[in-house]
């Protein structure tokens, strides 16, 4: 034992102590803790001579600087967030066994908001969907809801995601984004018309939210809730902003600074104006899901569609508030790692193919972006009342390597297990049906919700702004054929919509979507005609 009674190996630095570091209580040292008189001190041979390799202080400083950047997120690279707490106000225990949904339960949370396509330094007011991720640190492990501010998405076939995202990024040759050249942006969309609902939301008022506080969040994917008896329902999760919603017009967006949304959130929390959201769910029995497909051709595993709220009303479960700004952006936001596969008992993924792919993609990218032991970082580590034990060991930066606990199932120091009370067979086998290879064949139903947006949801002002935003964006599209195709897709939403766009762009679309072929999507209308 060391003289102060501590064991020699008992050397862990406290994370919270580090997080609360202030200038005045630190002493300047090298990374191995040796005090140094000044950061600008270098060892040089004479007044004009070369530097000495033995100067560890300078080598230490430069080599660490050389490695400061980790890869930015391949999507959602620009963002910000804060910490807060969640509480259950209206228990959901009849439908879900998750401990966090029982009466009186609450837990700490962290939230990250983001744009999708832009790079880490890009503008907060870009026209883009917004990411809205919440990490609930429940007593049964972390539950992550990795959501967006729009209820639907551009695609229903996960294989399209990387290709679609590439059209939102820089062109391989010109290195330009769609802000300067929108050709590939519209080329992709005009070949994949199942995107039309999300495109109208993106190009409409909701494409540039006023700030992060005034946005709703939607998981979009169907998820499953299981109760203690093993009964389950499908569910959609919504976060409803207590601040309401607001938007910025395309013209106004030029008046905001690149970090306007980050600034807004930081200052609101600093000033004690803590933003809050209600957590609500829509639920559906397996039978109702079959009926919805049978009667309305809405597939619950297709996130280009929404669940009609008249039929499946929202039920409030709880609420969360953001009341703590981060102290260190890199440690608490850049390194936070959300994953749709993080679900406590009682919350399960559905068979939605996009969700199923995401279950793989997020932990895979985290291992690349942050490292194999990313779950051990304080912002990602679960805060369970029990001590976590498993058989994952070593790897780069293994700070919590589970001490001397045996790294196998030992009879000498047995590990404790909690029994699973439920059987796992909750697939919806006969509904899943036979294997198919193309998921995106377009159908009449794909146009119902976009048509309702144009005809019922948008007022005249919103319609005019939509047409202006689209035609403005298309003005940098270099191929007329692409504009023609996209207008034809919009024609199937509404003749009025298409003819206004034709006027605004000066390009005449085709007469009907039925004669078109798509490189990424089978044209269900053409098949119908053939039959
Ligand atoms: C971030 C993949 C669809 C919401 C990411 C990241 C990847 C990814 C690789 C970066 C994660 C990181 O580096 O930490 C995919 C794939 C998809 C898909 C492969 C489809 C096949 C979606 C959908 C939504 C969504 C449908 C919303 C409903 C988000 C959000 C983030 C994100 C909010 C940012 C997370 C954060 O704040 O750290 N996605 N994504 N993604 N994705 Fe997806």
Boltz pocket constraint, residues with backbone or C-beta under 6 A from the ligand:
constraints:
  - pocket:
      binder: B
      contacts: [[A, 72], [A, 73], [A, 74], [A, 75], [A, 76], [A, 79], [A, 112], [A, 113], [A, 114], [A, 130], [A, 131], [A, 132], [A, 133], [A, 146], [A, 147], [A, 148], [A, 150], [A, 153], [A, 157], [A, 158], [A, 159], [A, 161], [A, 218], [A, 219], [A, 220], [A, 221], [A, 333], [A, 336], [A, 337], [A, 338], [A, 353], [A, 354], [A, 357], [A, 358], [A, 361], [A, 362], [A, 365], [A, 366], [A, 369]]
      max_distance: 6.0
